[in-house]
Every structure is written in C-alpha cells, then in structure tokens.
Amino acid sequence: MNDAPAICYGHAVRDLWPLDPAINYLNHGGYGVTPREVLTEQTRWRDRIERNPTGFMVEVYPGAIRAAAAALASFIGADADGVVFAGNATEACNAVLRSLDFAPGNEILTTDVAYGAITKAIRYAASRCGAALAAATIPLPLATADDALAAIAAKLSARTRLVVIDHIVSLTGCRLPVERIATLAHAAGARVLVDGAHAPGQIALDMATIGADWYVGNCHKWLFAPRACGFLWGAPDARDIHPPVISHGYGSGMVKEFDWTGTRDPSAFLSVPAAIAFHRRIGGTGLMARNAALALEAASMLAARWGTDLAGPRDMFAAMVAVALPERFKDAVRLRNALAQAHGIETVVQAHGDRLWLRVAAQAYNELGDYEGLAAAVDMVSLD
Ligand SMILES: Cc1ncc(COP(=O)(O)O)c(C=O)c1O
C-alpha cells in the first residue's frame, strides 16, 4: 500500500510560486518561474556570501559549486566532472561553438525550427572560419519522428562537422529523436551538440543514453532553479571546451575554466540542489507526466475548438504543445499583446511559414480552466 499523501496541483499550489494571481500564466517555458522556497535558498546563499565575501569565494565556493554540479550531474545521468554551469543555454551553446575549429567548406547543420539566438551563434561561429550553416526543413505540422530524422539525414554530408539539434523545439514543443539523430550524425563523421534548453525537469534525462558529444540545458526553466542558471555537459572525449569568457582557469581543464569566469553572483548555481529537491517533492517523474497530460489535453481542446492542428504527433510532446491559430490571425505580436494586456494571459505566439502558432505550457500551478480562459479570450480578440 502506498501511504504517500497525494500531491495537489493546480491553483491550490500556485502560492508556492510568487506569481501574480491576476495573471493566467501559461508560459512556464519562456523564462521559468522560481518557487518561493528556492528563492529563499538563493537568499540564504547571498547572505552567506555577504557575511564574508573573501572567505566565501576562497574557501567555500570551490567546493560548493562542485557539490551543486554533482547534484545536477546525478539528476541528468552524467558524471560530475563533465558538468559545468553557465549563465544560460545561449552562453553554453556559444562556448561549444566558439571552442571548435571549422574550416572553409565545413558545414554546421541545424534545423529551420532551431531557436533563433542559437542559429545566429552558429552563423557567427561558421562565418569566422569560412564555414557555412545548413538547415534541415522540419515539416510543420510534423507527422512522425521519422520525418524529422529523414529531414536531417537528407542534409548530412561529408561537409557536416557538427549537428546542433534541439531536444525540445521551442516553436512547437516537440521532442526530437536526439538519440537517433546522434547515431546518424556520428555515422556520418559529425559531432553532436544537443540544445536541451527546455529539457531538464520537463522530461527525464540520461546523458549516456542520448549519446551526444555535448548537451546544453537550463535549470531555470523546468527545474525550478533561480534565473540565469544553465549548464554544459561534455562527453569524456569532448571536454576541450572553453567558456566564452577566459579567466584564471584557462589551460586547467573545462571544470576549472567554467567554475571561475570572473567575479559574479553564483547563488543561482548553488541553489540547484534545492531546486532538484523541490522538483522531486512536487512529484518528480509524476509531475512531468501530469504536466505533459495537461498540456496535451489543453492543446487538443484548443485545436478542436479552432479546427486546426497540433504542431506534431501526440506522442512527441511533453509539457509544451503548439497549436495552429485560426487563419484570421496574422500578427503574432499583436495577438500576444492583446491576450496579455486585455486578458492577463501570458502565452507564446509565433509565426512560422504562413501560420501563427500558439504554444501552451503546463506547470504544477496550472489547471484545465486556465486554457478554457485562454480559448474564451482568443474568441474575444478583435482584429480591428
Ligand atoms: C531551444 C532553445 N535554445 C536556447 C534557448 C535560450 O535559452 P536562454 O535564453 O536561457 O539562454 C531557448 C529559450 O527558450 C530555447 O528554447
């Protein structure tokens, strides 16, 4: 018999986060929302630092940052020596891209649904060496994971040095088959960087199973860490990576280089063990399953109401699902602003091709009524 008390979700637990109750918050994926108790832990670290900054940085910080990295490593199925913190996923992707040498004629392959900032970082890294960016076109809506794989396979060639692939696509919420993409890329002689900005805490992770050379993620989105908390994991033979900012650790290996990139506030990184503990207490794998089921139910309700499609097959989503908006909507910014300003609803509206896509996210504090409110508000938006 299981005596564990059932975990409550929905508005009954919303006060665990400092969210404004007047806002219907459907964009957990955007920037994360930090639970109050993790913010309290961050304040504890800050207070501890301020009591004796020198003593802290010299004597406490080196061990504390490694302890936080070890906790994160165990959460993502990695060894602690392969895990370093970075301010965010963008910074960690830049570290990898700018540590690799490319040559004229080389290609870095990504997709047309990759996160825009990362596509720009790829373009920058490629252009500095005369290399080129190549982008596979992922069909939208996506019918099967095989179609994504085939699109990437069609663009892989002897020129491809690196494949940069999203684990969970920001635009659609679809999980891409990164394990199979890594195998395919390696067989073609390319290395693999997985951009898992949205993955930690939204889906279960195991670095060994994914088989990438590098994996980048955020702890401040779905893992509940304070904002500005990203990480990089490198496979054992792929740790010759430098942070975008070179400091004292240069030449002493990835861990030392990333653990100190100049003086900064490390409290977000040091709060990761508390964030993991919160994630586990509020359900862990059960929370992930509950959020995925709610996001799918919500998106299916919206798609049925609007007579439109989900961005992919039901089994490829986790806690974020994009739905095509009715064709009467043409301007993503205008619709997003109308929902936020006139209805207090925070969600994500993006244009891709000739359609607008609305992405809903589900977190512990959401419940089905939140999305019913969104549906009613979309009906009310006037385009005049
Ligand atoms: C796939 C992907 N990569 C990178 C990022 C950038 O994350 P950050 O702004 O935390 O660096 C995002 C942000 O949502 C994303 O969705």
The ligand as a Gaussian input file, in Angstrom:
#p B3LYP/6-31G(d) Opt

LIG

0 1
 C       15.810000      25.584000     -27.853000
 C       16.287000      26.789000     -27.104000
 N       17.593000      27.057000     -27.062000
 C       18.087000      28.092000     -26.364000
 C       17.244000      28.926000     -25.676000
 C       17.828000      30.082000     -24.944000
 O       17.680000      29.954000     -23.559000
 P       18.339000      31.077000     -22.654000
 O       17.697000      32.368000     -23.034000
 O       18.025000      30.668000     -21.251000
 O       19.785000      31.076000     -22.972000
 C       15.871000      28.697000     -25.686000
 C       14.963000      29.574000     -24.938000
 O       13.805000      29.359000     -24.764000
 C       15.380000      27.600000     -26.418000
 O       14.073000      27.332000     -26.484000

